[in-house]
Amino acid sequence: MNLHRIFFSRFIVLILIGVSLYSVSGFLLAPRLVKNWIEATVAEHSEKRLRVQEVTFNPYTFLLTLTDALLHEADDGRLLTIPAVVTRVDLTKIVARTLVFRDVELRDVAMTTPAGGHIFVAPRLHASSIEFDMSRQAATVAELRLEKPRFRIVHDPTGRLDLPGWLVRLAIDPATAMITIRSTEIADARASYVDRRTTPNVLLESESINGTIVRLDAGSAMTVDLDFKGRLLESGSGTIVTRWRASSPHNAAHVELTLNDLNLAIISPYVRELTGHGIRAGRLDLALRYDYNEGKPATESRVT
């Protein structure tokens, strides 16, 4: 009887020690390892610096939280700020050197321009999963959803677009990109473009953008399906419905463009660049339908 009690007592002690070590490793050691790994990975593959203020991890629920993540240029210029990232870690593929994050949520993301303004803000970005291949140091994002994002692009008087250099230099070839996004859903987005090369400034402003951008894998075609509705050139209104498929050897596209009561005098600088003649006054209504399939274009239009 005493031997059984001694064995049972030692068994309980071992369990308690194991639980304690697991808890300490999960709550204290894992967050430090994750923080160092994320920052080192970005530094290894780019000239940027990523700094994460705080990382917490619950080893029992596998909930991982990153607080105040900031991406900087080498000269300390701020590029991207993410106040909060919340996800659940899935270790089922860790044997294959693949780390999986489920239900990833990024809150209040903001992308900064060289002049200090914002070209992109979004209250919430959600990805159903992110798989990180540790052998290739590459990530695949599935079903990314952007909720109510805001885009703003400015053409300054010198003709330069106010965009961060790293954004312009992003890899176009998905086979060489560090991050591959398979599907993107855009919900209730707004976008504006300001051209300050002209007087008065030209403004294109979309009140609502909804749609999807899908690429199943690196070798597949990209399908773009977007609807635009908004104001153009501070006068008139317009809508654009576009469906585009980039494939080989043939592309397919469908575009419907509608403009109502557009002030032509405002676009005079652009017309002058193309034709050498400006427009003093006038209004425009335009309806255009364009289809391109298997190398054959078809167009319908109405101009008033």
ChimeraX attribute file (.defattr): number of C-alpha atoms within 10 A of each C-alpha:
attribute: neighborCount
match mode: 1-to-1
recipient: residues
	/A:1	6
	/A:2	7
	/A:3	8
	/A:4	9
	/A:5	10
	/A:6	11
	/A:7	12
	/A:8	12
	/A:9	12
	/A:10	12
	/A:11	12
	/A:12	12
	/A:13	12
	/A:14	12
	/A:15	12
	/A:16	12
	/A:17	12
	/A:18	12
	/A:19	12
	/A:20	12
	/A:21	11
	/A:22	15
	/A:23	16
	/A:24	13
	/A:25	15
	/A:26	18
	/A:27	16
	/A:28	16
	/A:29	14
	/A:30	19
	/A:31	20
	/A:32	16
	/A:33	11
	/A:34	16
	/A:35	18
	/A:36	13
	/A:37	12
	/A:38	13
	/A:39	17
	/A:40	14
	/A:41	13
	/A:42	16
	/A:43	13
	/A:44	11
	/A:45	10
	/A:46	11
	/A:47	13
	/A:48	20
	/A:49	21
	/A:50	21
	/A:51	19
	/A:52	19
	/A:53	12
	/A:54	14
	/A:55	21
	/A:56	20
	/A:57	23
	/A:58	17
	/A:59	17
	/A:60	10
	/A:61	9
	/A:62	15
	/A:63	16
	/A:64	20
	/A:65	18
	/A:66	21
	/A:67	17
	/A:68	15
	/A:69	20
	/A:70	17
	/A:71	21
	/A:72	17
	/A:73	17
	/A:74	11
	/A:75	9
	/A:76	10
	/A:77	17
	/A:78	19
	/A:79	23
	/A:80	19
	/A:81	21
	/A:82	21
	/A:83	16
	/A:84	19
	/A:85	21
	/A:86	19
	/A:87	23
	/A:88	19
	/A:89	21
	/A:90	16
	/A:91	13
	/A:92	10
	/A:93	12
	/A:94	13
	/A:95	8
	/A:96	10
	/A:97	13
	/A:98	20
	/A:99	18
	/A:100	20
	/A:101	22
	/A:102	18
	/A:103	14
	/A:104	20
	/A:105	19
	/A:106	20
	/A:107	18
	/A:108	15
	/A:109	19
	/A:110	21
	/A:111	21
	/A:112	19
	/A:113	22
	/A:114	14
	/A:115	10
	/A:116	12
	/A:117	12
	/A:118	19
	/A:119	20
	/A:120	18
	/A:121	20
	/A:122	19
	/A:123	15
	/A:124	17
	/A:125	20
	/A:126	22
	/A:127	21
	/A:128	15
	/A:129	21
	/A:130	23
	/A:131	19
	/A:132	20
	/A:133	17
	/A:134	13
	/A:135	9
	/A:136	10
	/A:137	14
	/A:138	15
	/A:139	19
	/A:140	17
	/A:141	19
	/A:142	21
	/A:143	18
	/A:144	22
	/A:145	19
	/A:146	21
	/A:147	17
	/A:148	19
	/A:149	22
	/A:150	20
	/A:151	18
	/A:152	18
	/A:153	18
	/A:154	19
	/A:155	18
	/A:156	14
	/A:157	12
	/A:158	8
	/A:159	11
	/A:160	11
	/A:161	15
	/A:162	19
	/A:163	19
	/A:164	18
	/A:165	12
	/A:166	13
	/A:167	10
	/A:168	10
	/A:169	8
	/A:170	10
	/A:171	13
	/A:172	9
	/A:173	10
	/A:174	15
	/A:175	12
	/A:176	11
	/A:177	15
	/A:178	15
	/A:179	17
	/A:180	21
	/A:181	21
	/A:182	18
	/A:183	20
	/A:184	20
	/A:185	18
	/A:186	19
	/A:187	16
	/A:188	15
	/A:189	19
	/A:190	20
	/A:191	19
	/A:192	18
	/A:193	17
	/A:194	18
	/A:195	20
	/A:196	16
	/A:197	16
	/A:198	16
	/A:199	9
	/A:200	10
	/A:201	14
	/A:202	19
	/A:203	18
	/A:204	18
	/A:205	22
	/A:206	22
	/A:207	15
	/A:208	16
	/A:209	22
	/A:210	19
	/A:211	18
	/A:212	18
	/A:213	20
	/A:214	19
	/A:215	20
	/A:216	14
	/A:217	15
	/A:218	15
	/A:219	11
	/A:220	14
	/A:221	15
	/A:222	17
	/A:223	19
	/A:224	18
	/A:225	18
	/A:226	18
	/A:227	16
	/A:228	21
	/A:229	18
	/A:230	19
	/A:231	19
	/A:232	22
	/A:233	20
	/A:234	14
	/A:235	16
	/A:236	16
	/A:237	19
	/A:238	21
	/A:239	21
	/A:240	18
	/A:241	18
	/A:242	19
	/A:243	18
	/A:244	18
	/A:245	19
	/A:246	15
	/A:247	13
	/A:248	9
	/A:249	7
	/A:250	12
	/A:251	15
	/A:252	18
	/A:253	18
	/A:254	18
	/A:255	17
	/A:256	18
	/A:257	16
	/A:258	17
	/A:259	19
	/A:260	18
	/A:261	16
	/A:262	21
	/A:263	19
	/A:264	17
	/A:265	14
	/A:266	23
	/A:267	16
	/A:268	17
	/A:269	17
	/A:270	14
	/A:271	15
	/A:272	12
	/A:273	10
	/A:274	10
	/A:275	8
	/A:276	9
	/A:277	12
	/A:278	17
	/A:279	15
	/A:280	10
	/A:281	10
	/A:282	11
	/A:283	13
	/A:284	13
	/A:285	16
	/A:286	15
	/A:287	16
	/A:288	15
	/A:289	17
	/A:290	15
	/A:291	17
	/A:292	16
	/A:293	13
	/A:294	10
	/A:295	9
	/A:296	10
	/A:297	12
	/A:298	10
	/A:299	12
	/A:300	10
	/A:301	12
	/A:302	10
	/A:303	9
	/A:304	9
